[in-house]
Amino acid sequence: MHLLNGDANLAYLNMKSTPLYSESIRSLYETKRNRLKRITSLLFACAGCLWFFLYLPESVLPFQGHEAFKLKQYQIYVVLMTIWGLDFRREFKRIDFIARRSHELKKDITLIDNVDINDSLHLFEIYTFLPGAKGYHIAVIINWVFCILGIGLLISQINLLLKTVL
């Protein structure tokens, strides 16, 4: 039994495929944010695959190795969850800002473009500084530092695993 009829399903699908922002705003950050999401997903996948090594017999991976391995895994997940959480928070702030700006200018939210948000371009920075952006650029620094830290921790974890097993 479907809770929605055919027209409501079609409206829902159209809503999902209709962009919320104008093309000028999406061009500011959408591809960079998708890249950040891909990198984060890849790091999560690699970290997740490493959990399988805990099932190795104790003759291959001693108990002390298990404990050190688990502690490193938790560190990796703290870094990756921080990247994900901060990205989610910044996306919420972007949506909130555009909605407030739409209300201030009395324009439809889809008609807000990058000229209307020129004073808050820093909200749309992912990996690089946007020309003309004023304000806090900490998001760019955090993204770079935490991505590099996540990669470094994964490499360290693989190195620990190889030292323990070999």
MODA-V107272 format. One record per residue. N is the residue number from 0. PSI is psi in degrees with one decimal (999 if undefined). NEAR is the number of other ideal C-beta (glycine too) atoms within 12 Angstrom. Layout:
n;psi;near
N;PSI;NEAR
N;PSI;NEAR
This chain:
n;psi;near
0;127.4;4
1;135.0;9
2;-25.5;7
3;142.8;12
4;177.9;11
5;-40.3;10
6;-40.1;11
7;-38.1;13
8;-43.4;14
9;-41.8;13
10;-39.8;14
11;-45.5;16
12;-40.2;13
13;-38.2;12
14;-40.5;12
15;-32.9;11
16;-11.8;10
17;122.4;13
18;143.6;18
19;-35.9;22
20;164.5;31
21;163.8;25
22;-36.2;15
23;-34.7;22
24;-43.5;33
25;-34.8;23
26;-19.9;17
27;-37.2;33
28;-11.2;34
29;-45.8;22
30;-36.5;16
31;-39.0;26
32;-39.0;30
33;-37.5;17
34;-42.8;19
35;-42.5;34
36;-39.4;24
37;-44.5;16
38;-45.4;28
39;-42.8;32
40;-40.7;19
41;-42.6;20
42;-40.1;33
43;-41.7;24
44;-44.0;17
45;-44.7;24
46;-38.5;33
47;-38.4;19
48;-28.7;19
49;-22.4;31
50;-26.3;22
51;-25.0;14
52;-15.0;26
53;-17.3;24
54;2.8;13
55;146.4;19
56;157.7;13
57;-21.7;14
58;-26.9;10
59;-46.0;18
60;101.1;26
61;161.5;16
62;-40.4;16
63;-34.9;14
64;-36.9;26
65;-45.6;24
66;-45.6;16
67;-38.9;23
68;-46.2;34
69;-43.6;22
70;-40.2;18
71;-38.6;30
72;-42.1;31
73;-37.9;19
74;-42.9;23
75;-45.5;36
76;-33.8;27
77;-44.5;19
78;-46.6;32
79;-38.7;33
80;-31.2;20
81;-44.9;24
82;-48.9;37
83;-46.2;25
84;-41.8;18
85;-37.1;27
86;-42.9;33
87;-44.3;18
88;-42.8;17
89;-37.1;30
90;-41.1;26
91;-42.8;15
92;-37.5;22
93;-47.5;33
94;-44.1;22
95;-43.1;17
96;-45.2;27
97;-38.9;36
98;-43.2;21
99;-41.4;20
100;-37.9;29
101;-42.1;24
102;-42.0;15
103;-43.4;16
104;-5.6;17
105;46.0;12
106;155.3;19
107;145.2;17
108;-30.4;27
109;-13.0;19
110;-5.8;19
111;129.1;33
112;-176.8;23
113;-19.0;26
114;-36.1;17
115;-21.5;27
116;16.2;36
117;-30.2;22
118;-8.2;17
119;39.4;28
120;-24.3;30
121;-22.8;29
122;-18.4;35
123;12.4;39
124;135.0;33
125;-65.7;36
126;-21.2;26
127;156.8;22
128;137.5;23
129;135.0;26
130;132.6;13
131;-1.8;17
132;132.8;24
133;144.5;16
134;-153.1;21
135;128.3;17
136;22.5;21
137;-28.0;17
138;-39.8;34
139;-45.1;28
140;-45.1;20
141;-44.6;26
142;-47.3;33
143;-48.7;23
144;-46.1;19
145;-32.9;31
146;-44.8;31
147;-40.0;19
148;-42.2;23
149;-42.8;35
150;-43.1;24
151;-42.6;19
152;-38.0;30
153;-43.2;31
154;-41.9;20
155;-39.7;24
156;-42.5;35
157;-39.8;24
158;-43.9;18
159;-41.3;28
160;-44.8;28
161;-40.3;17
162;-38.1;16
163;-41.1;25
164;-39.9;19
165;999;11
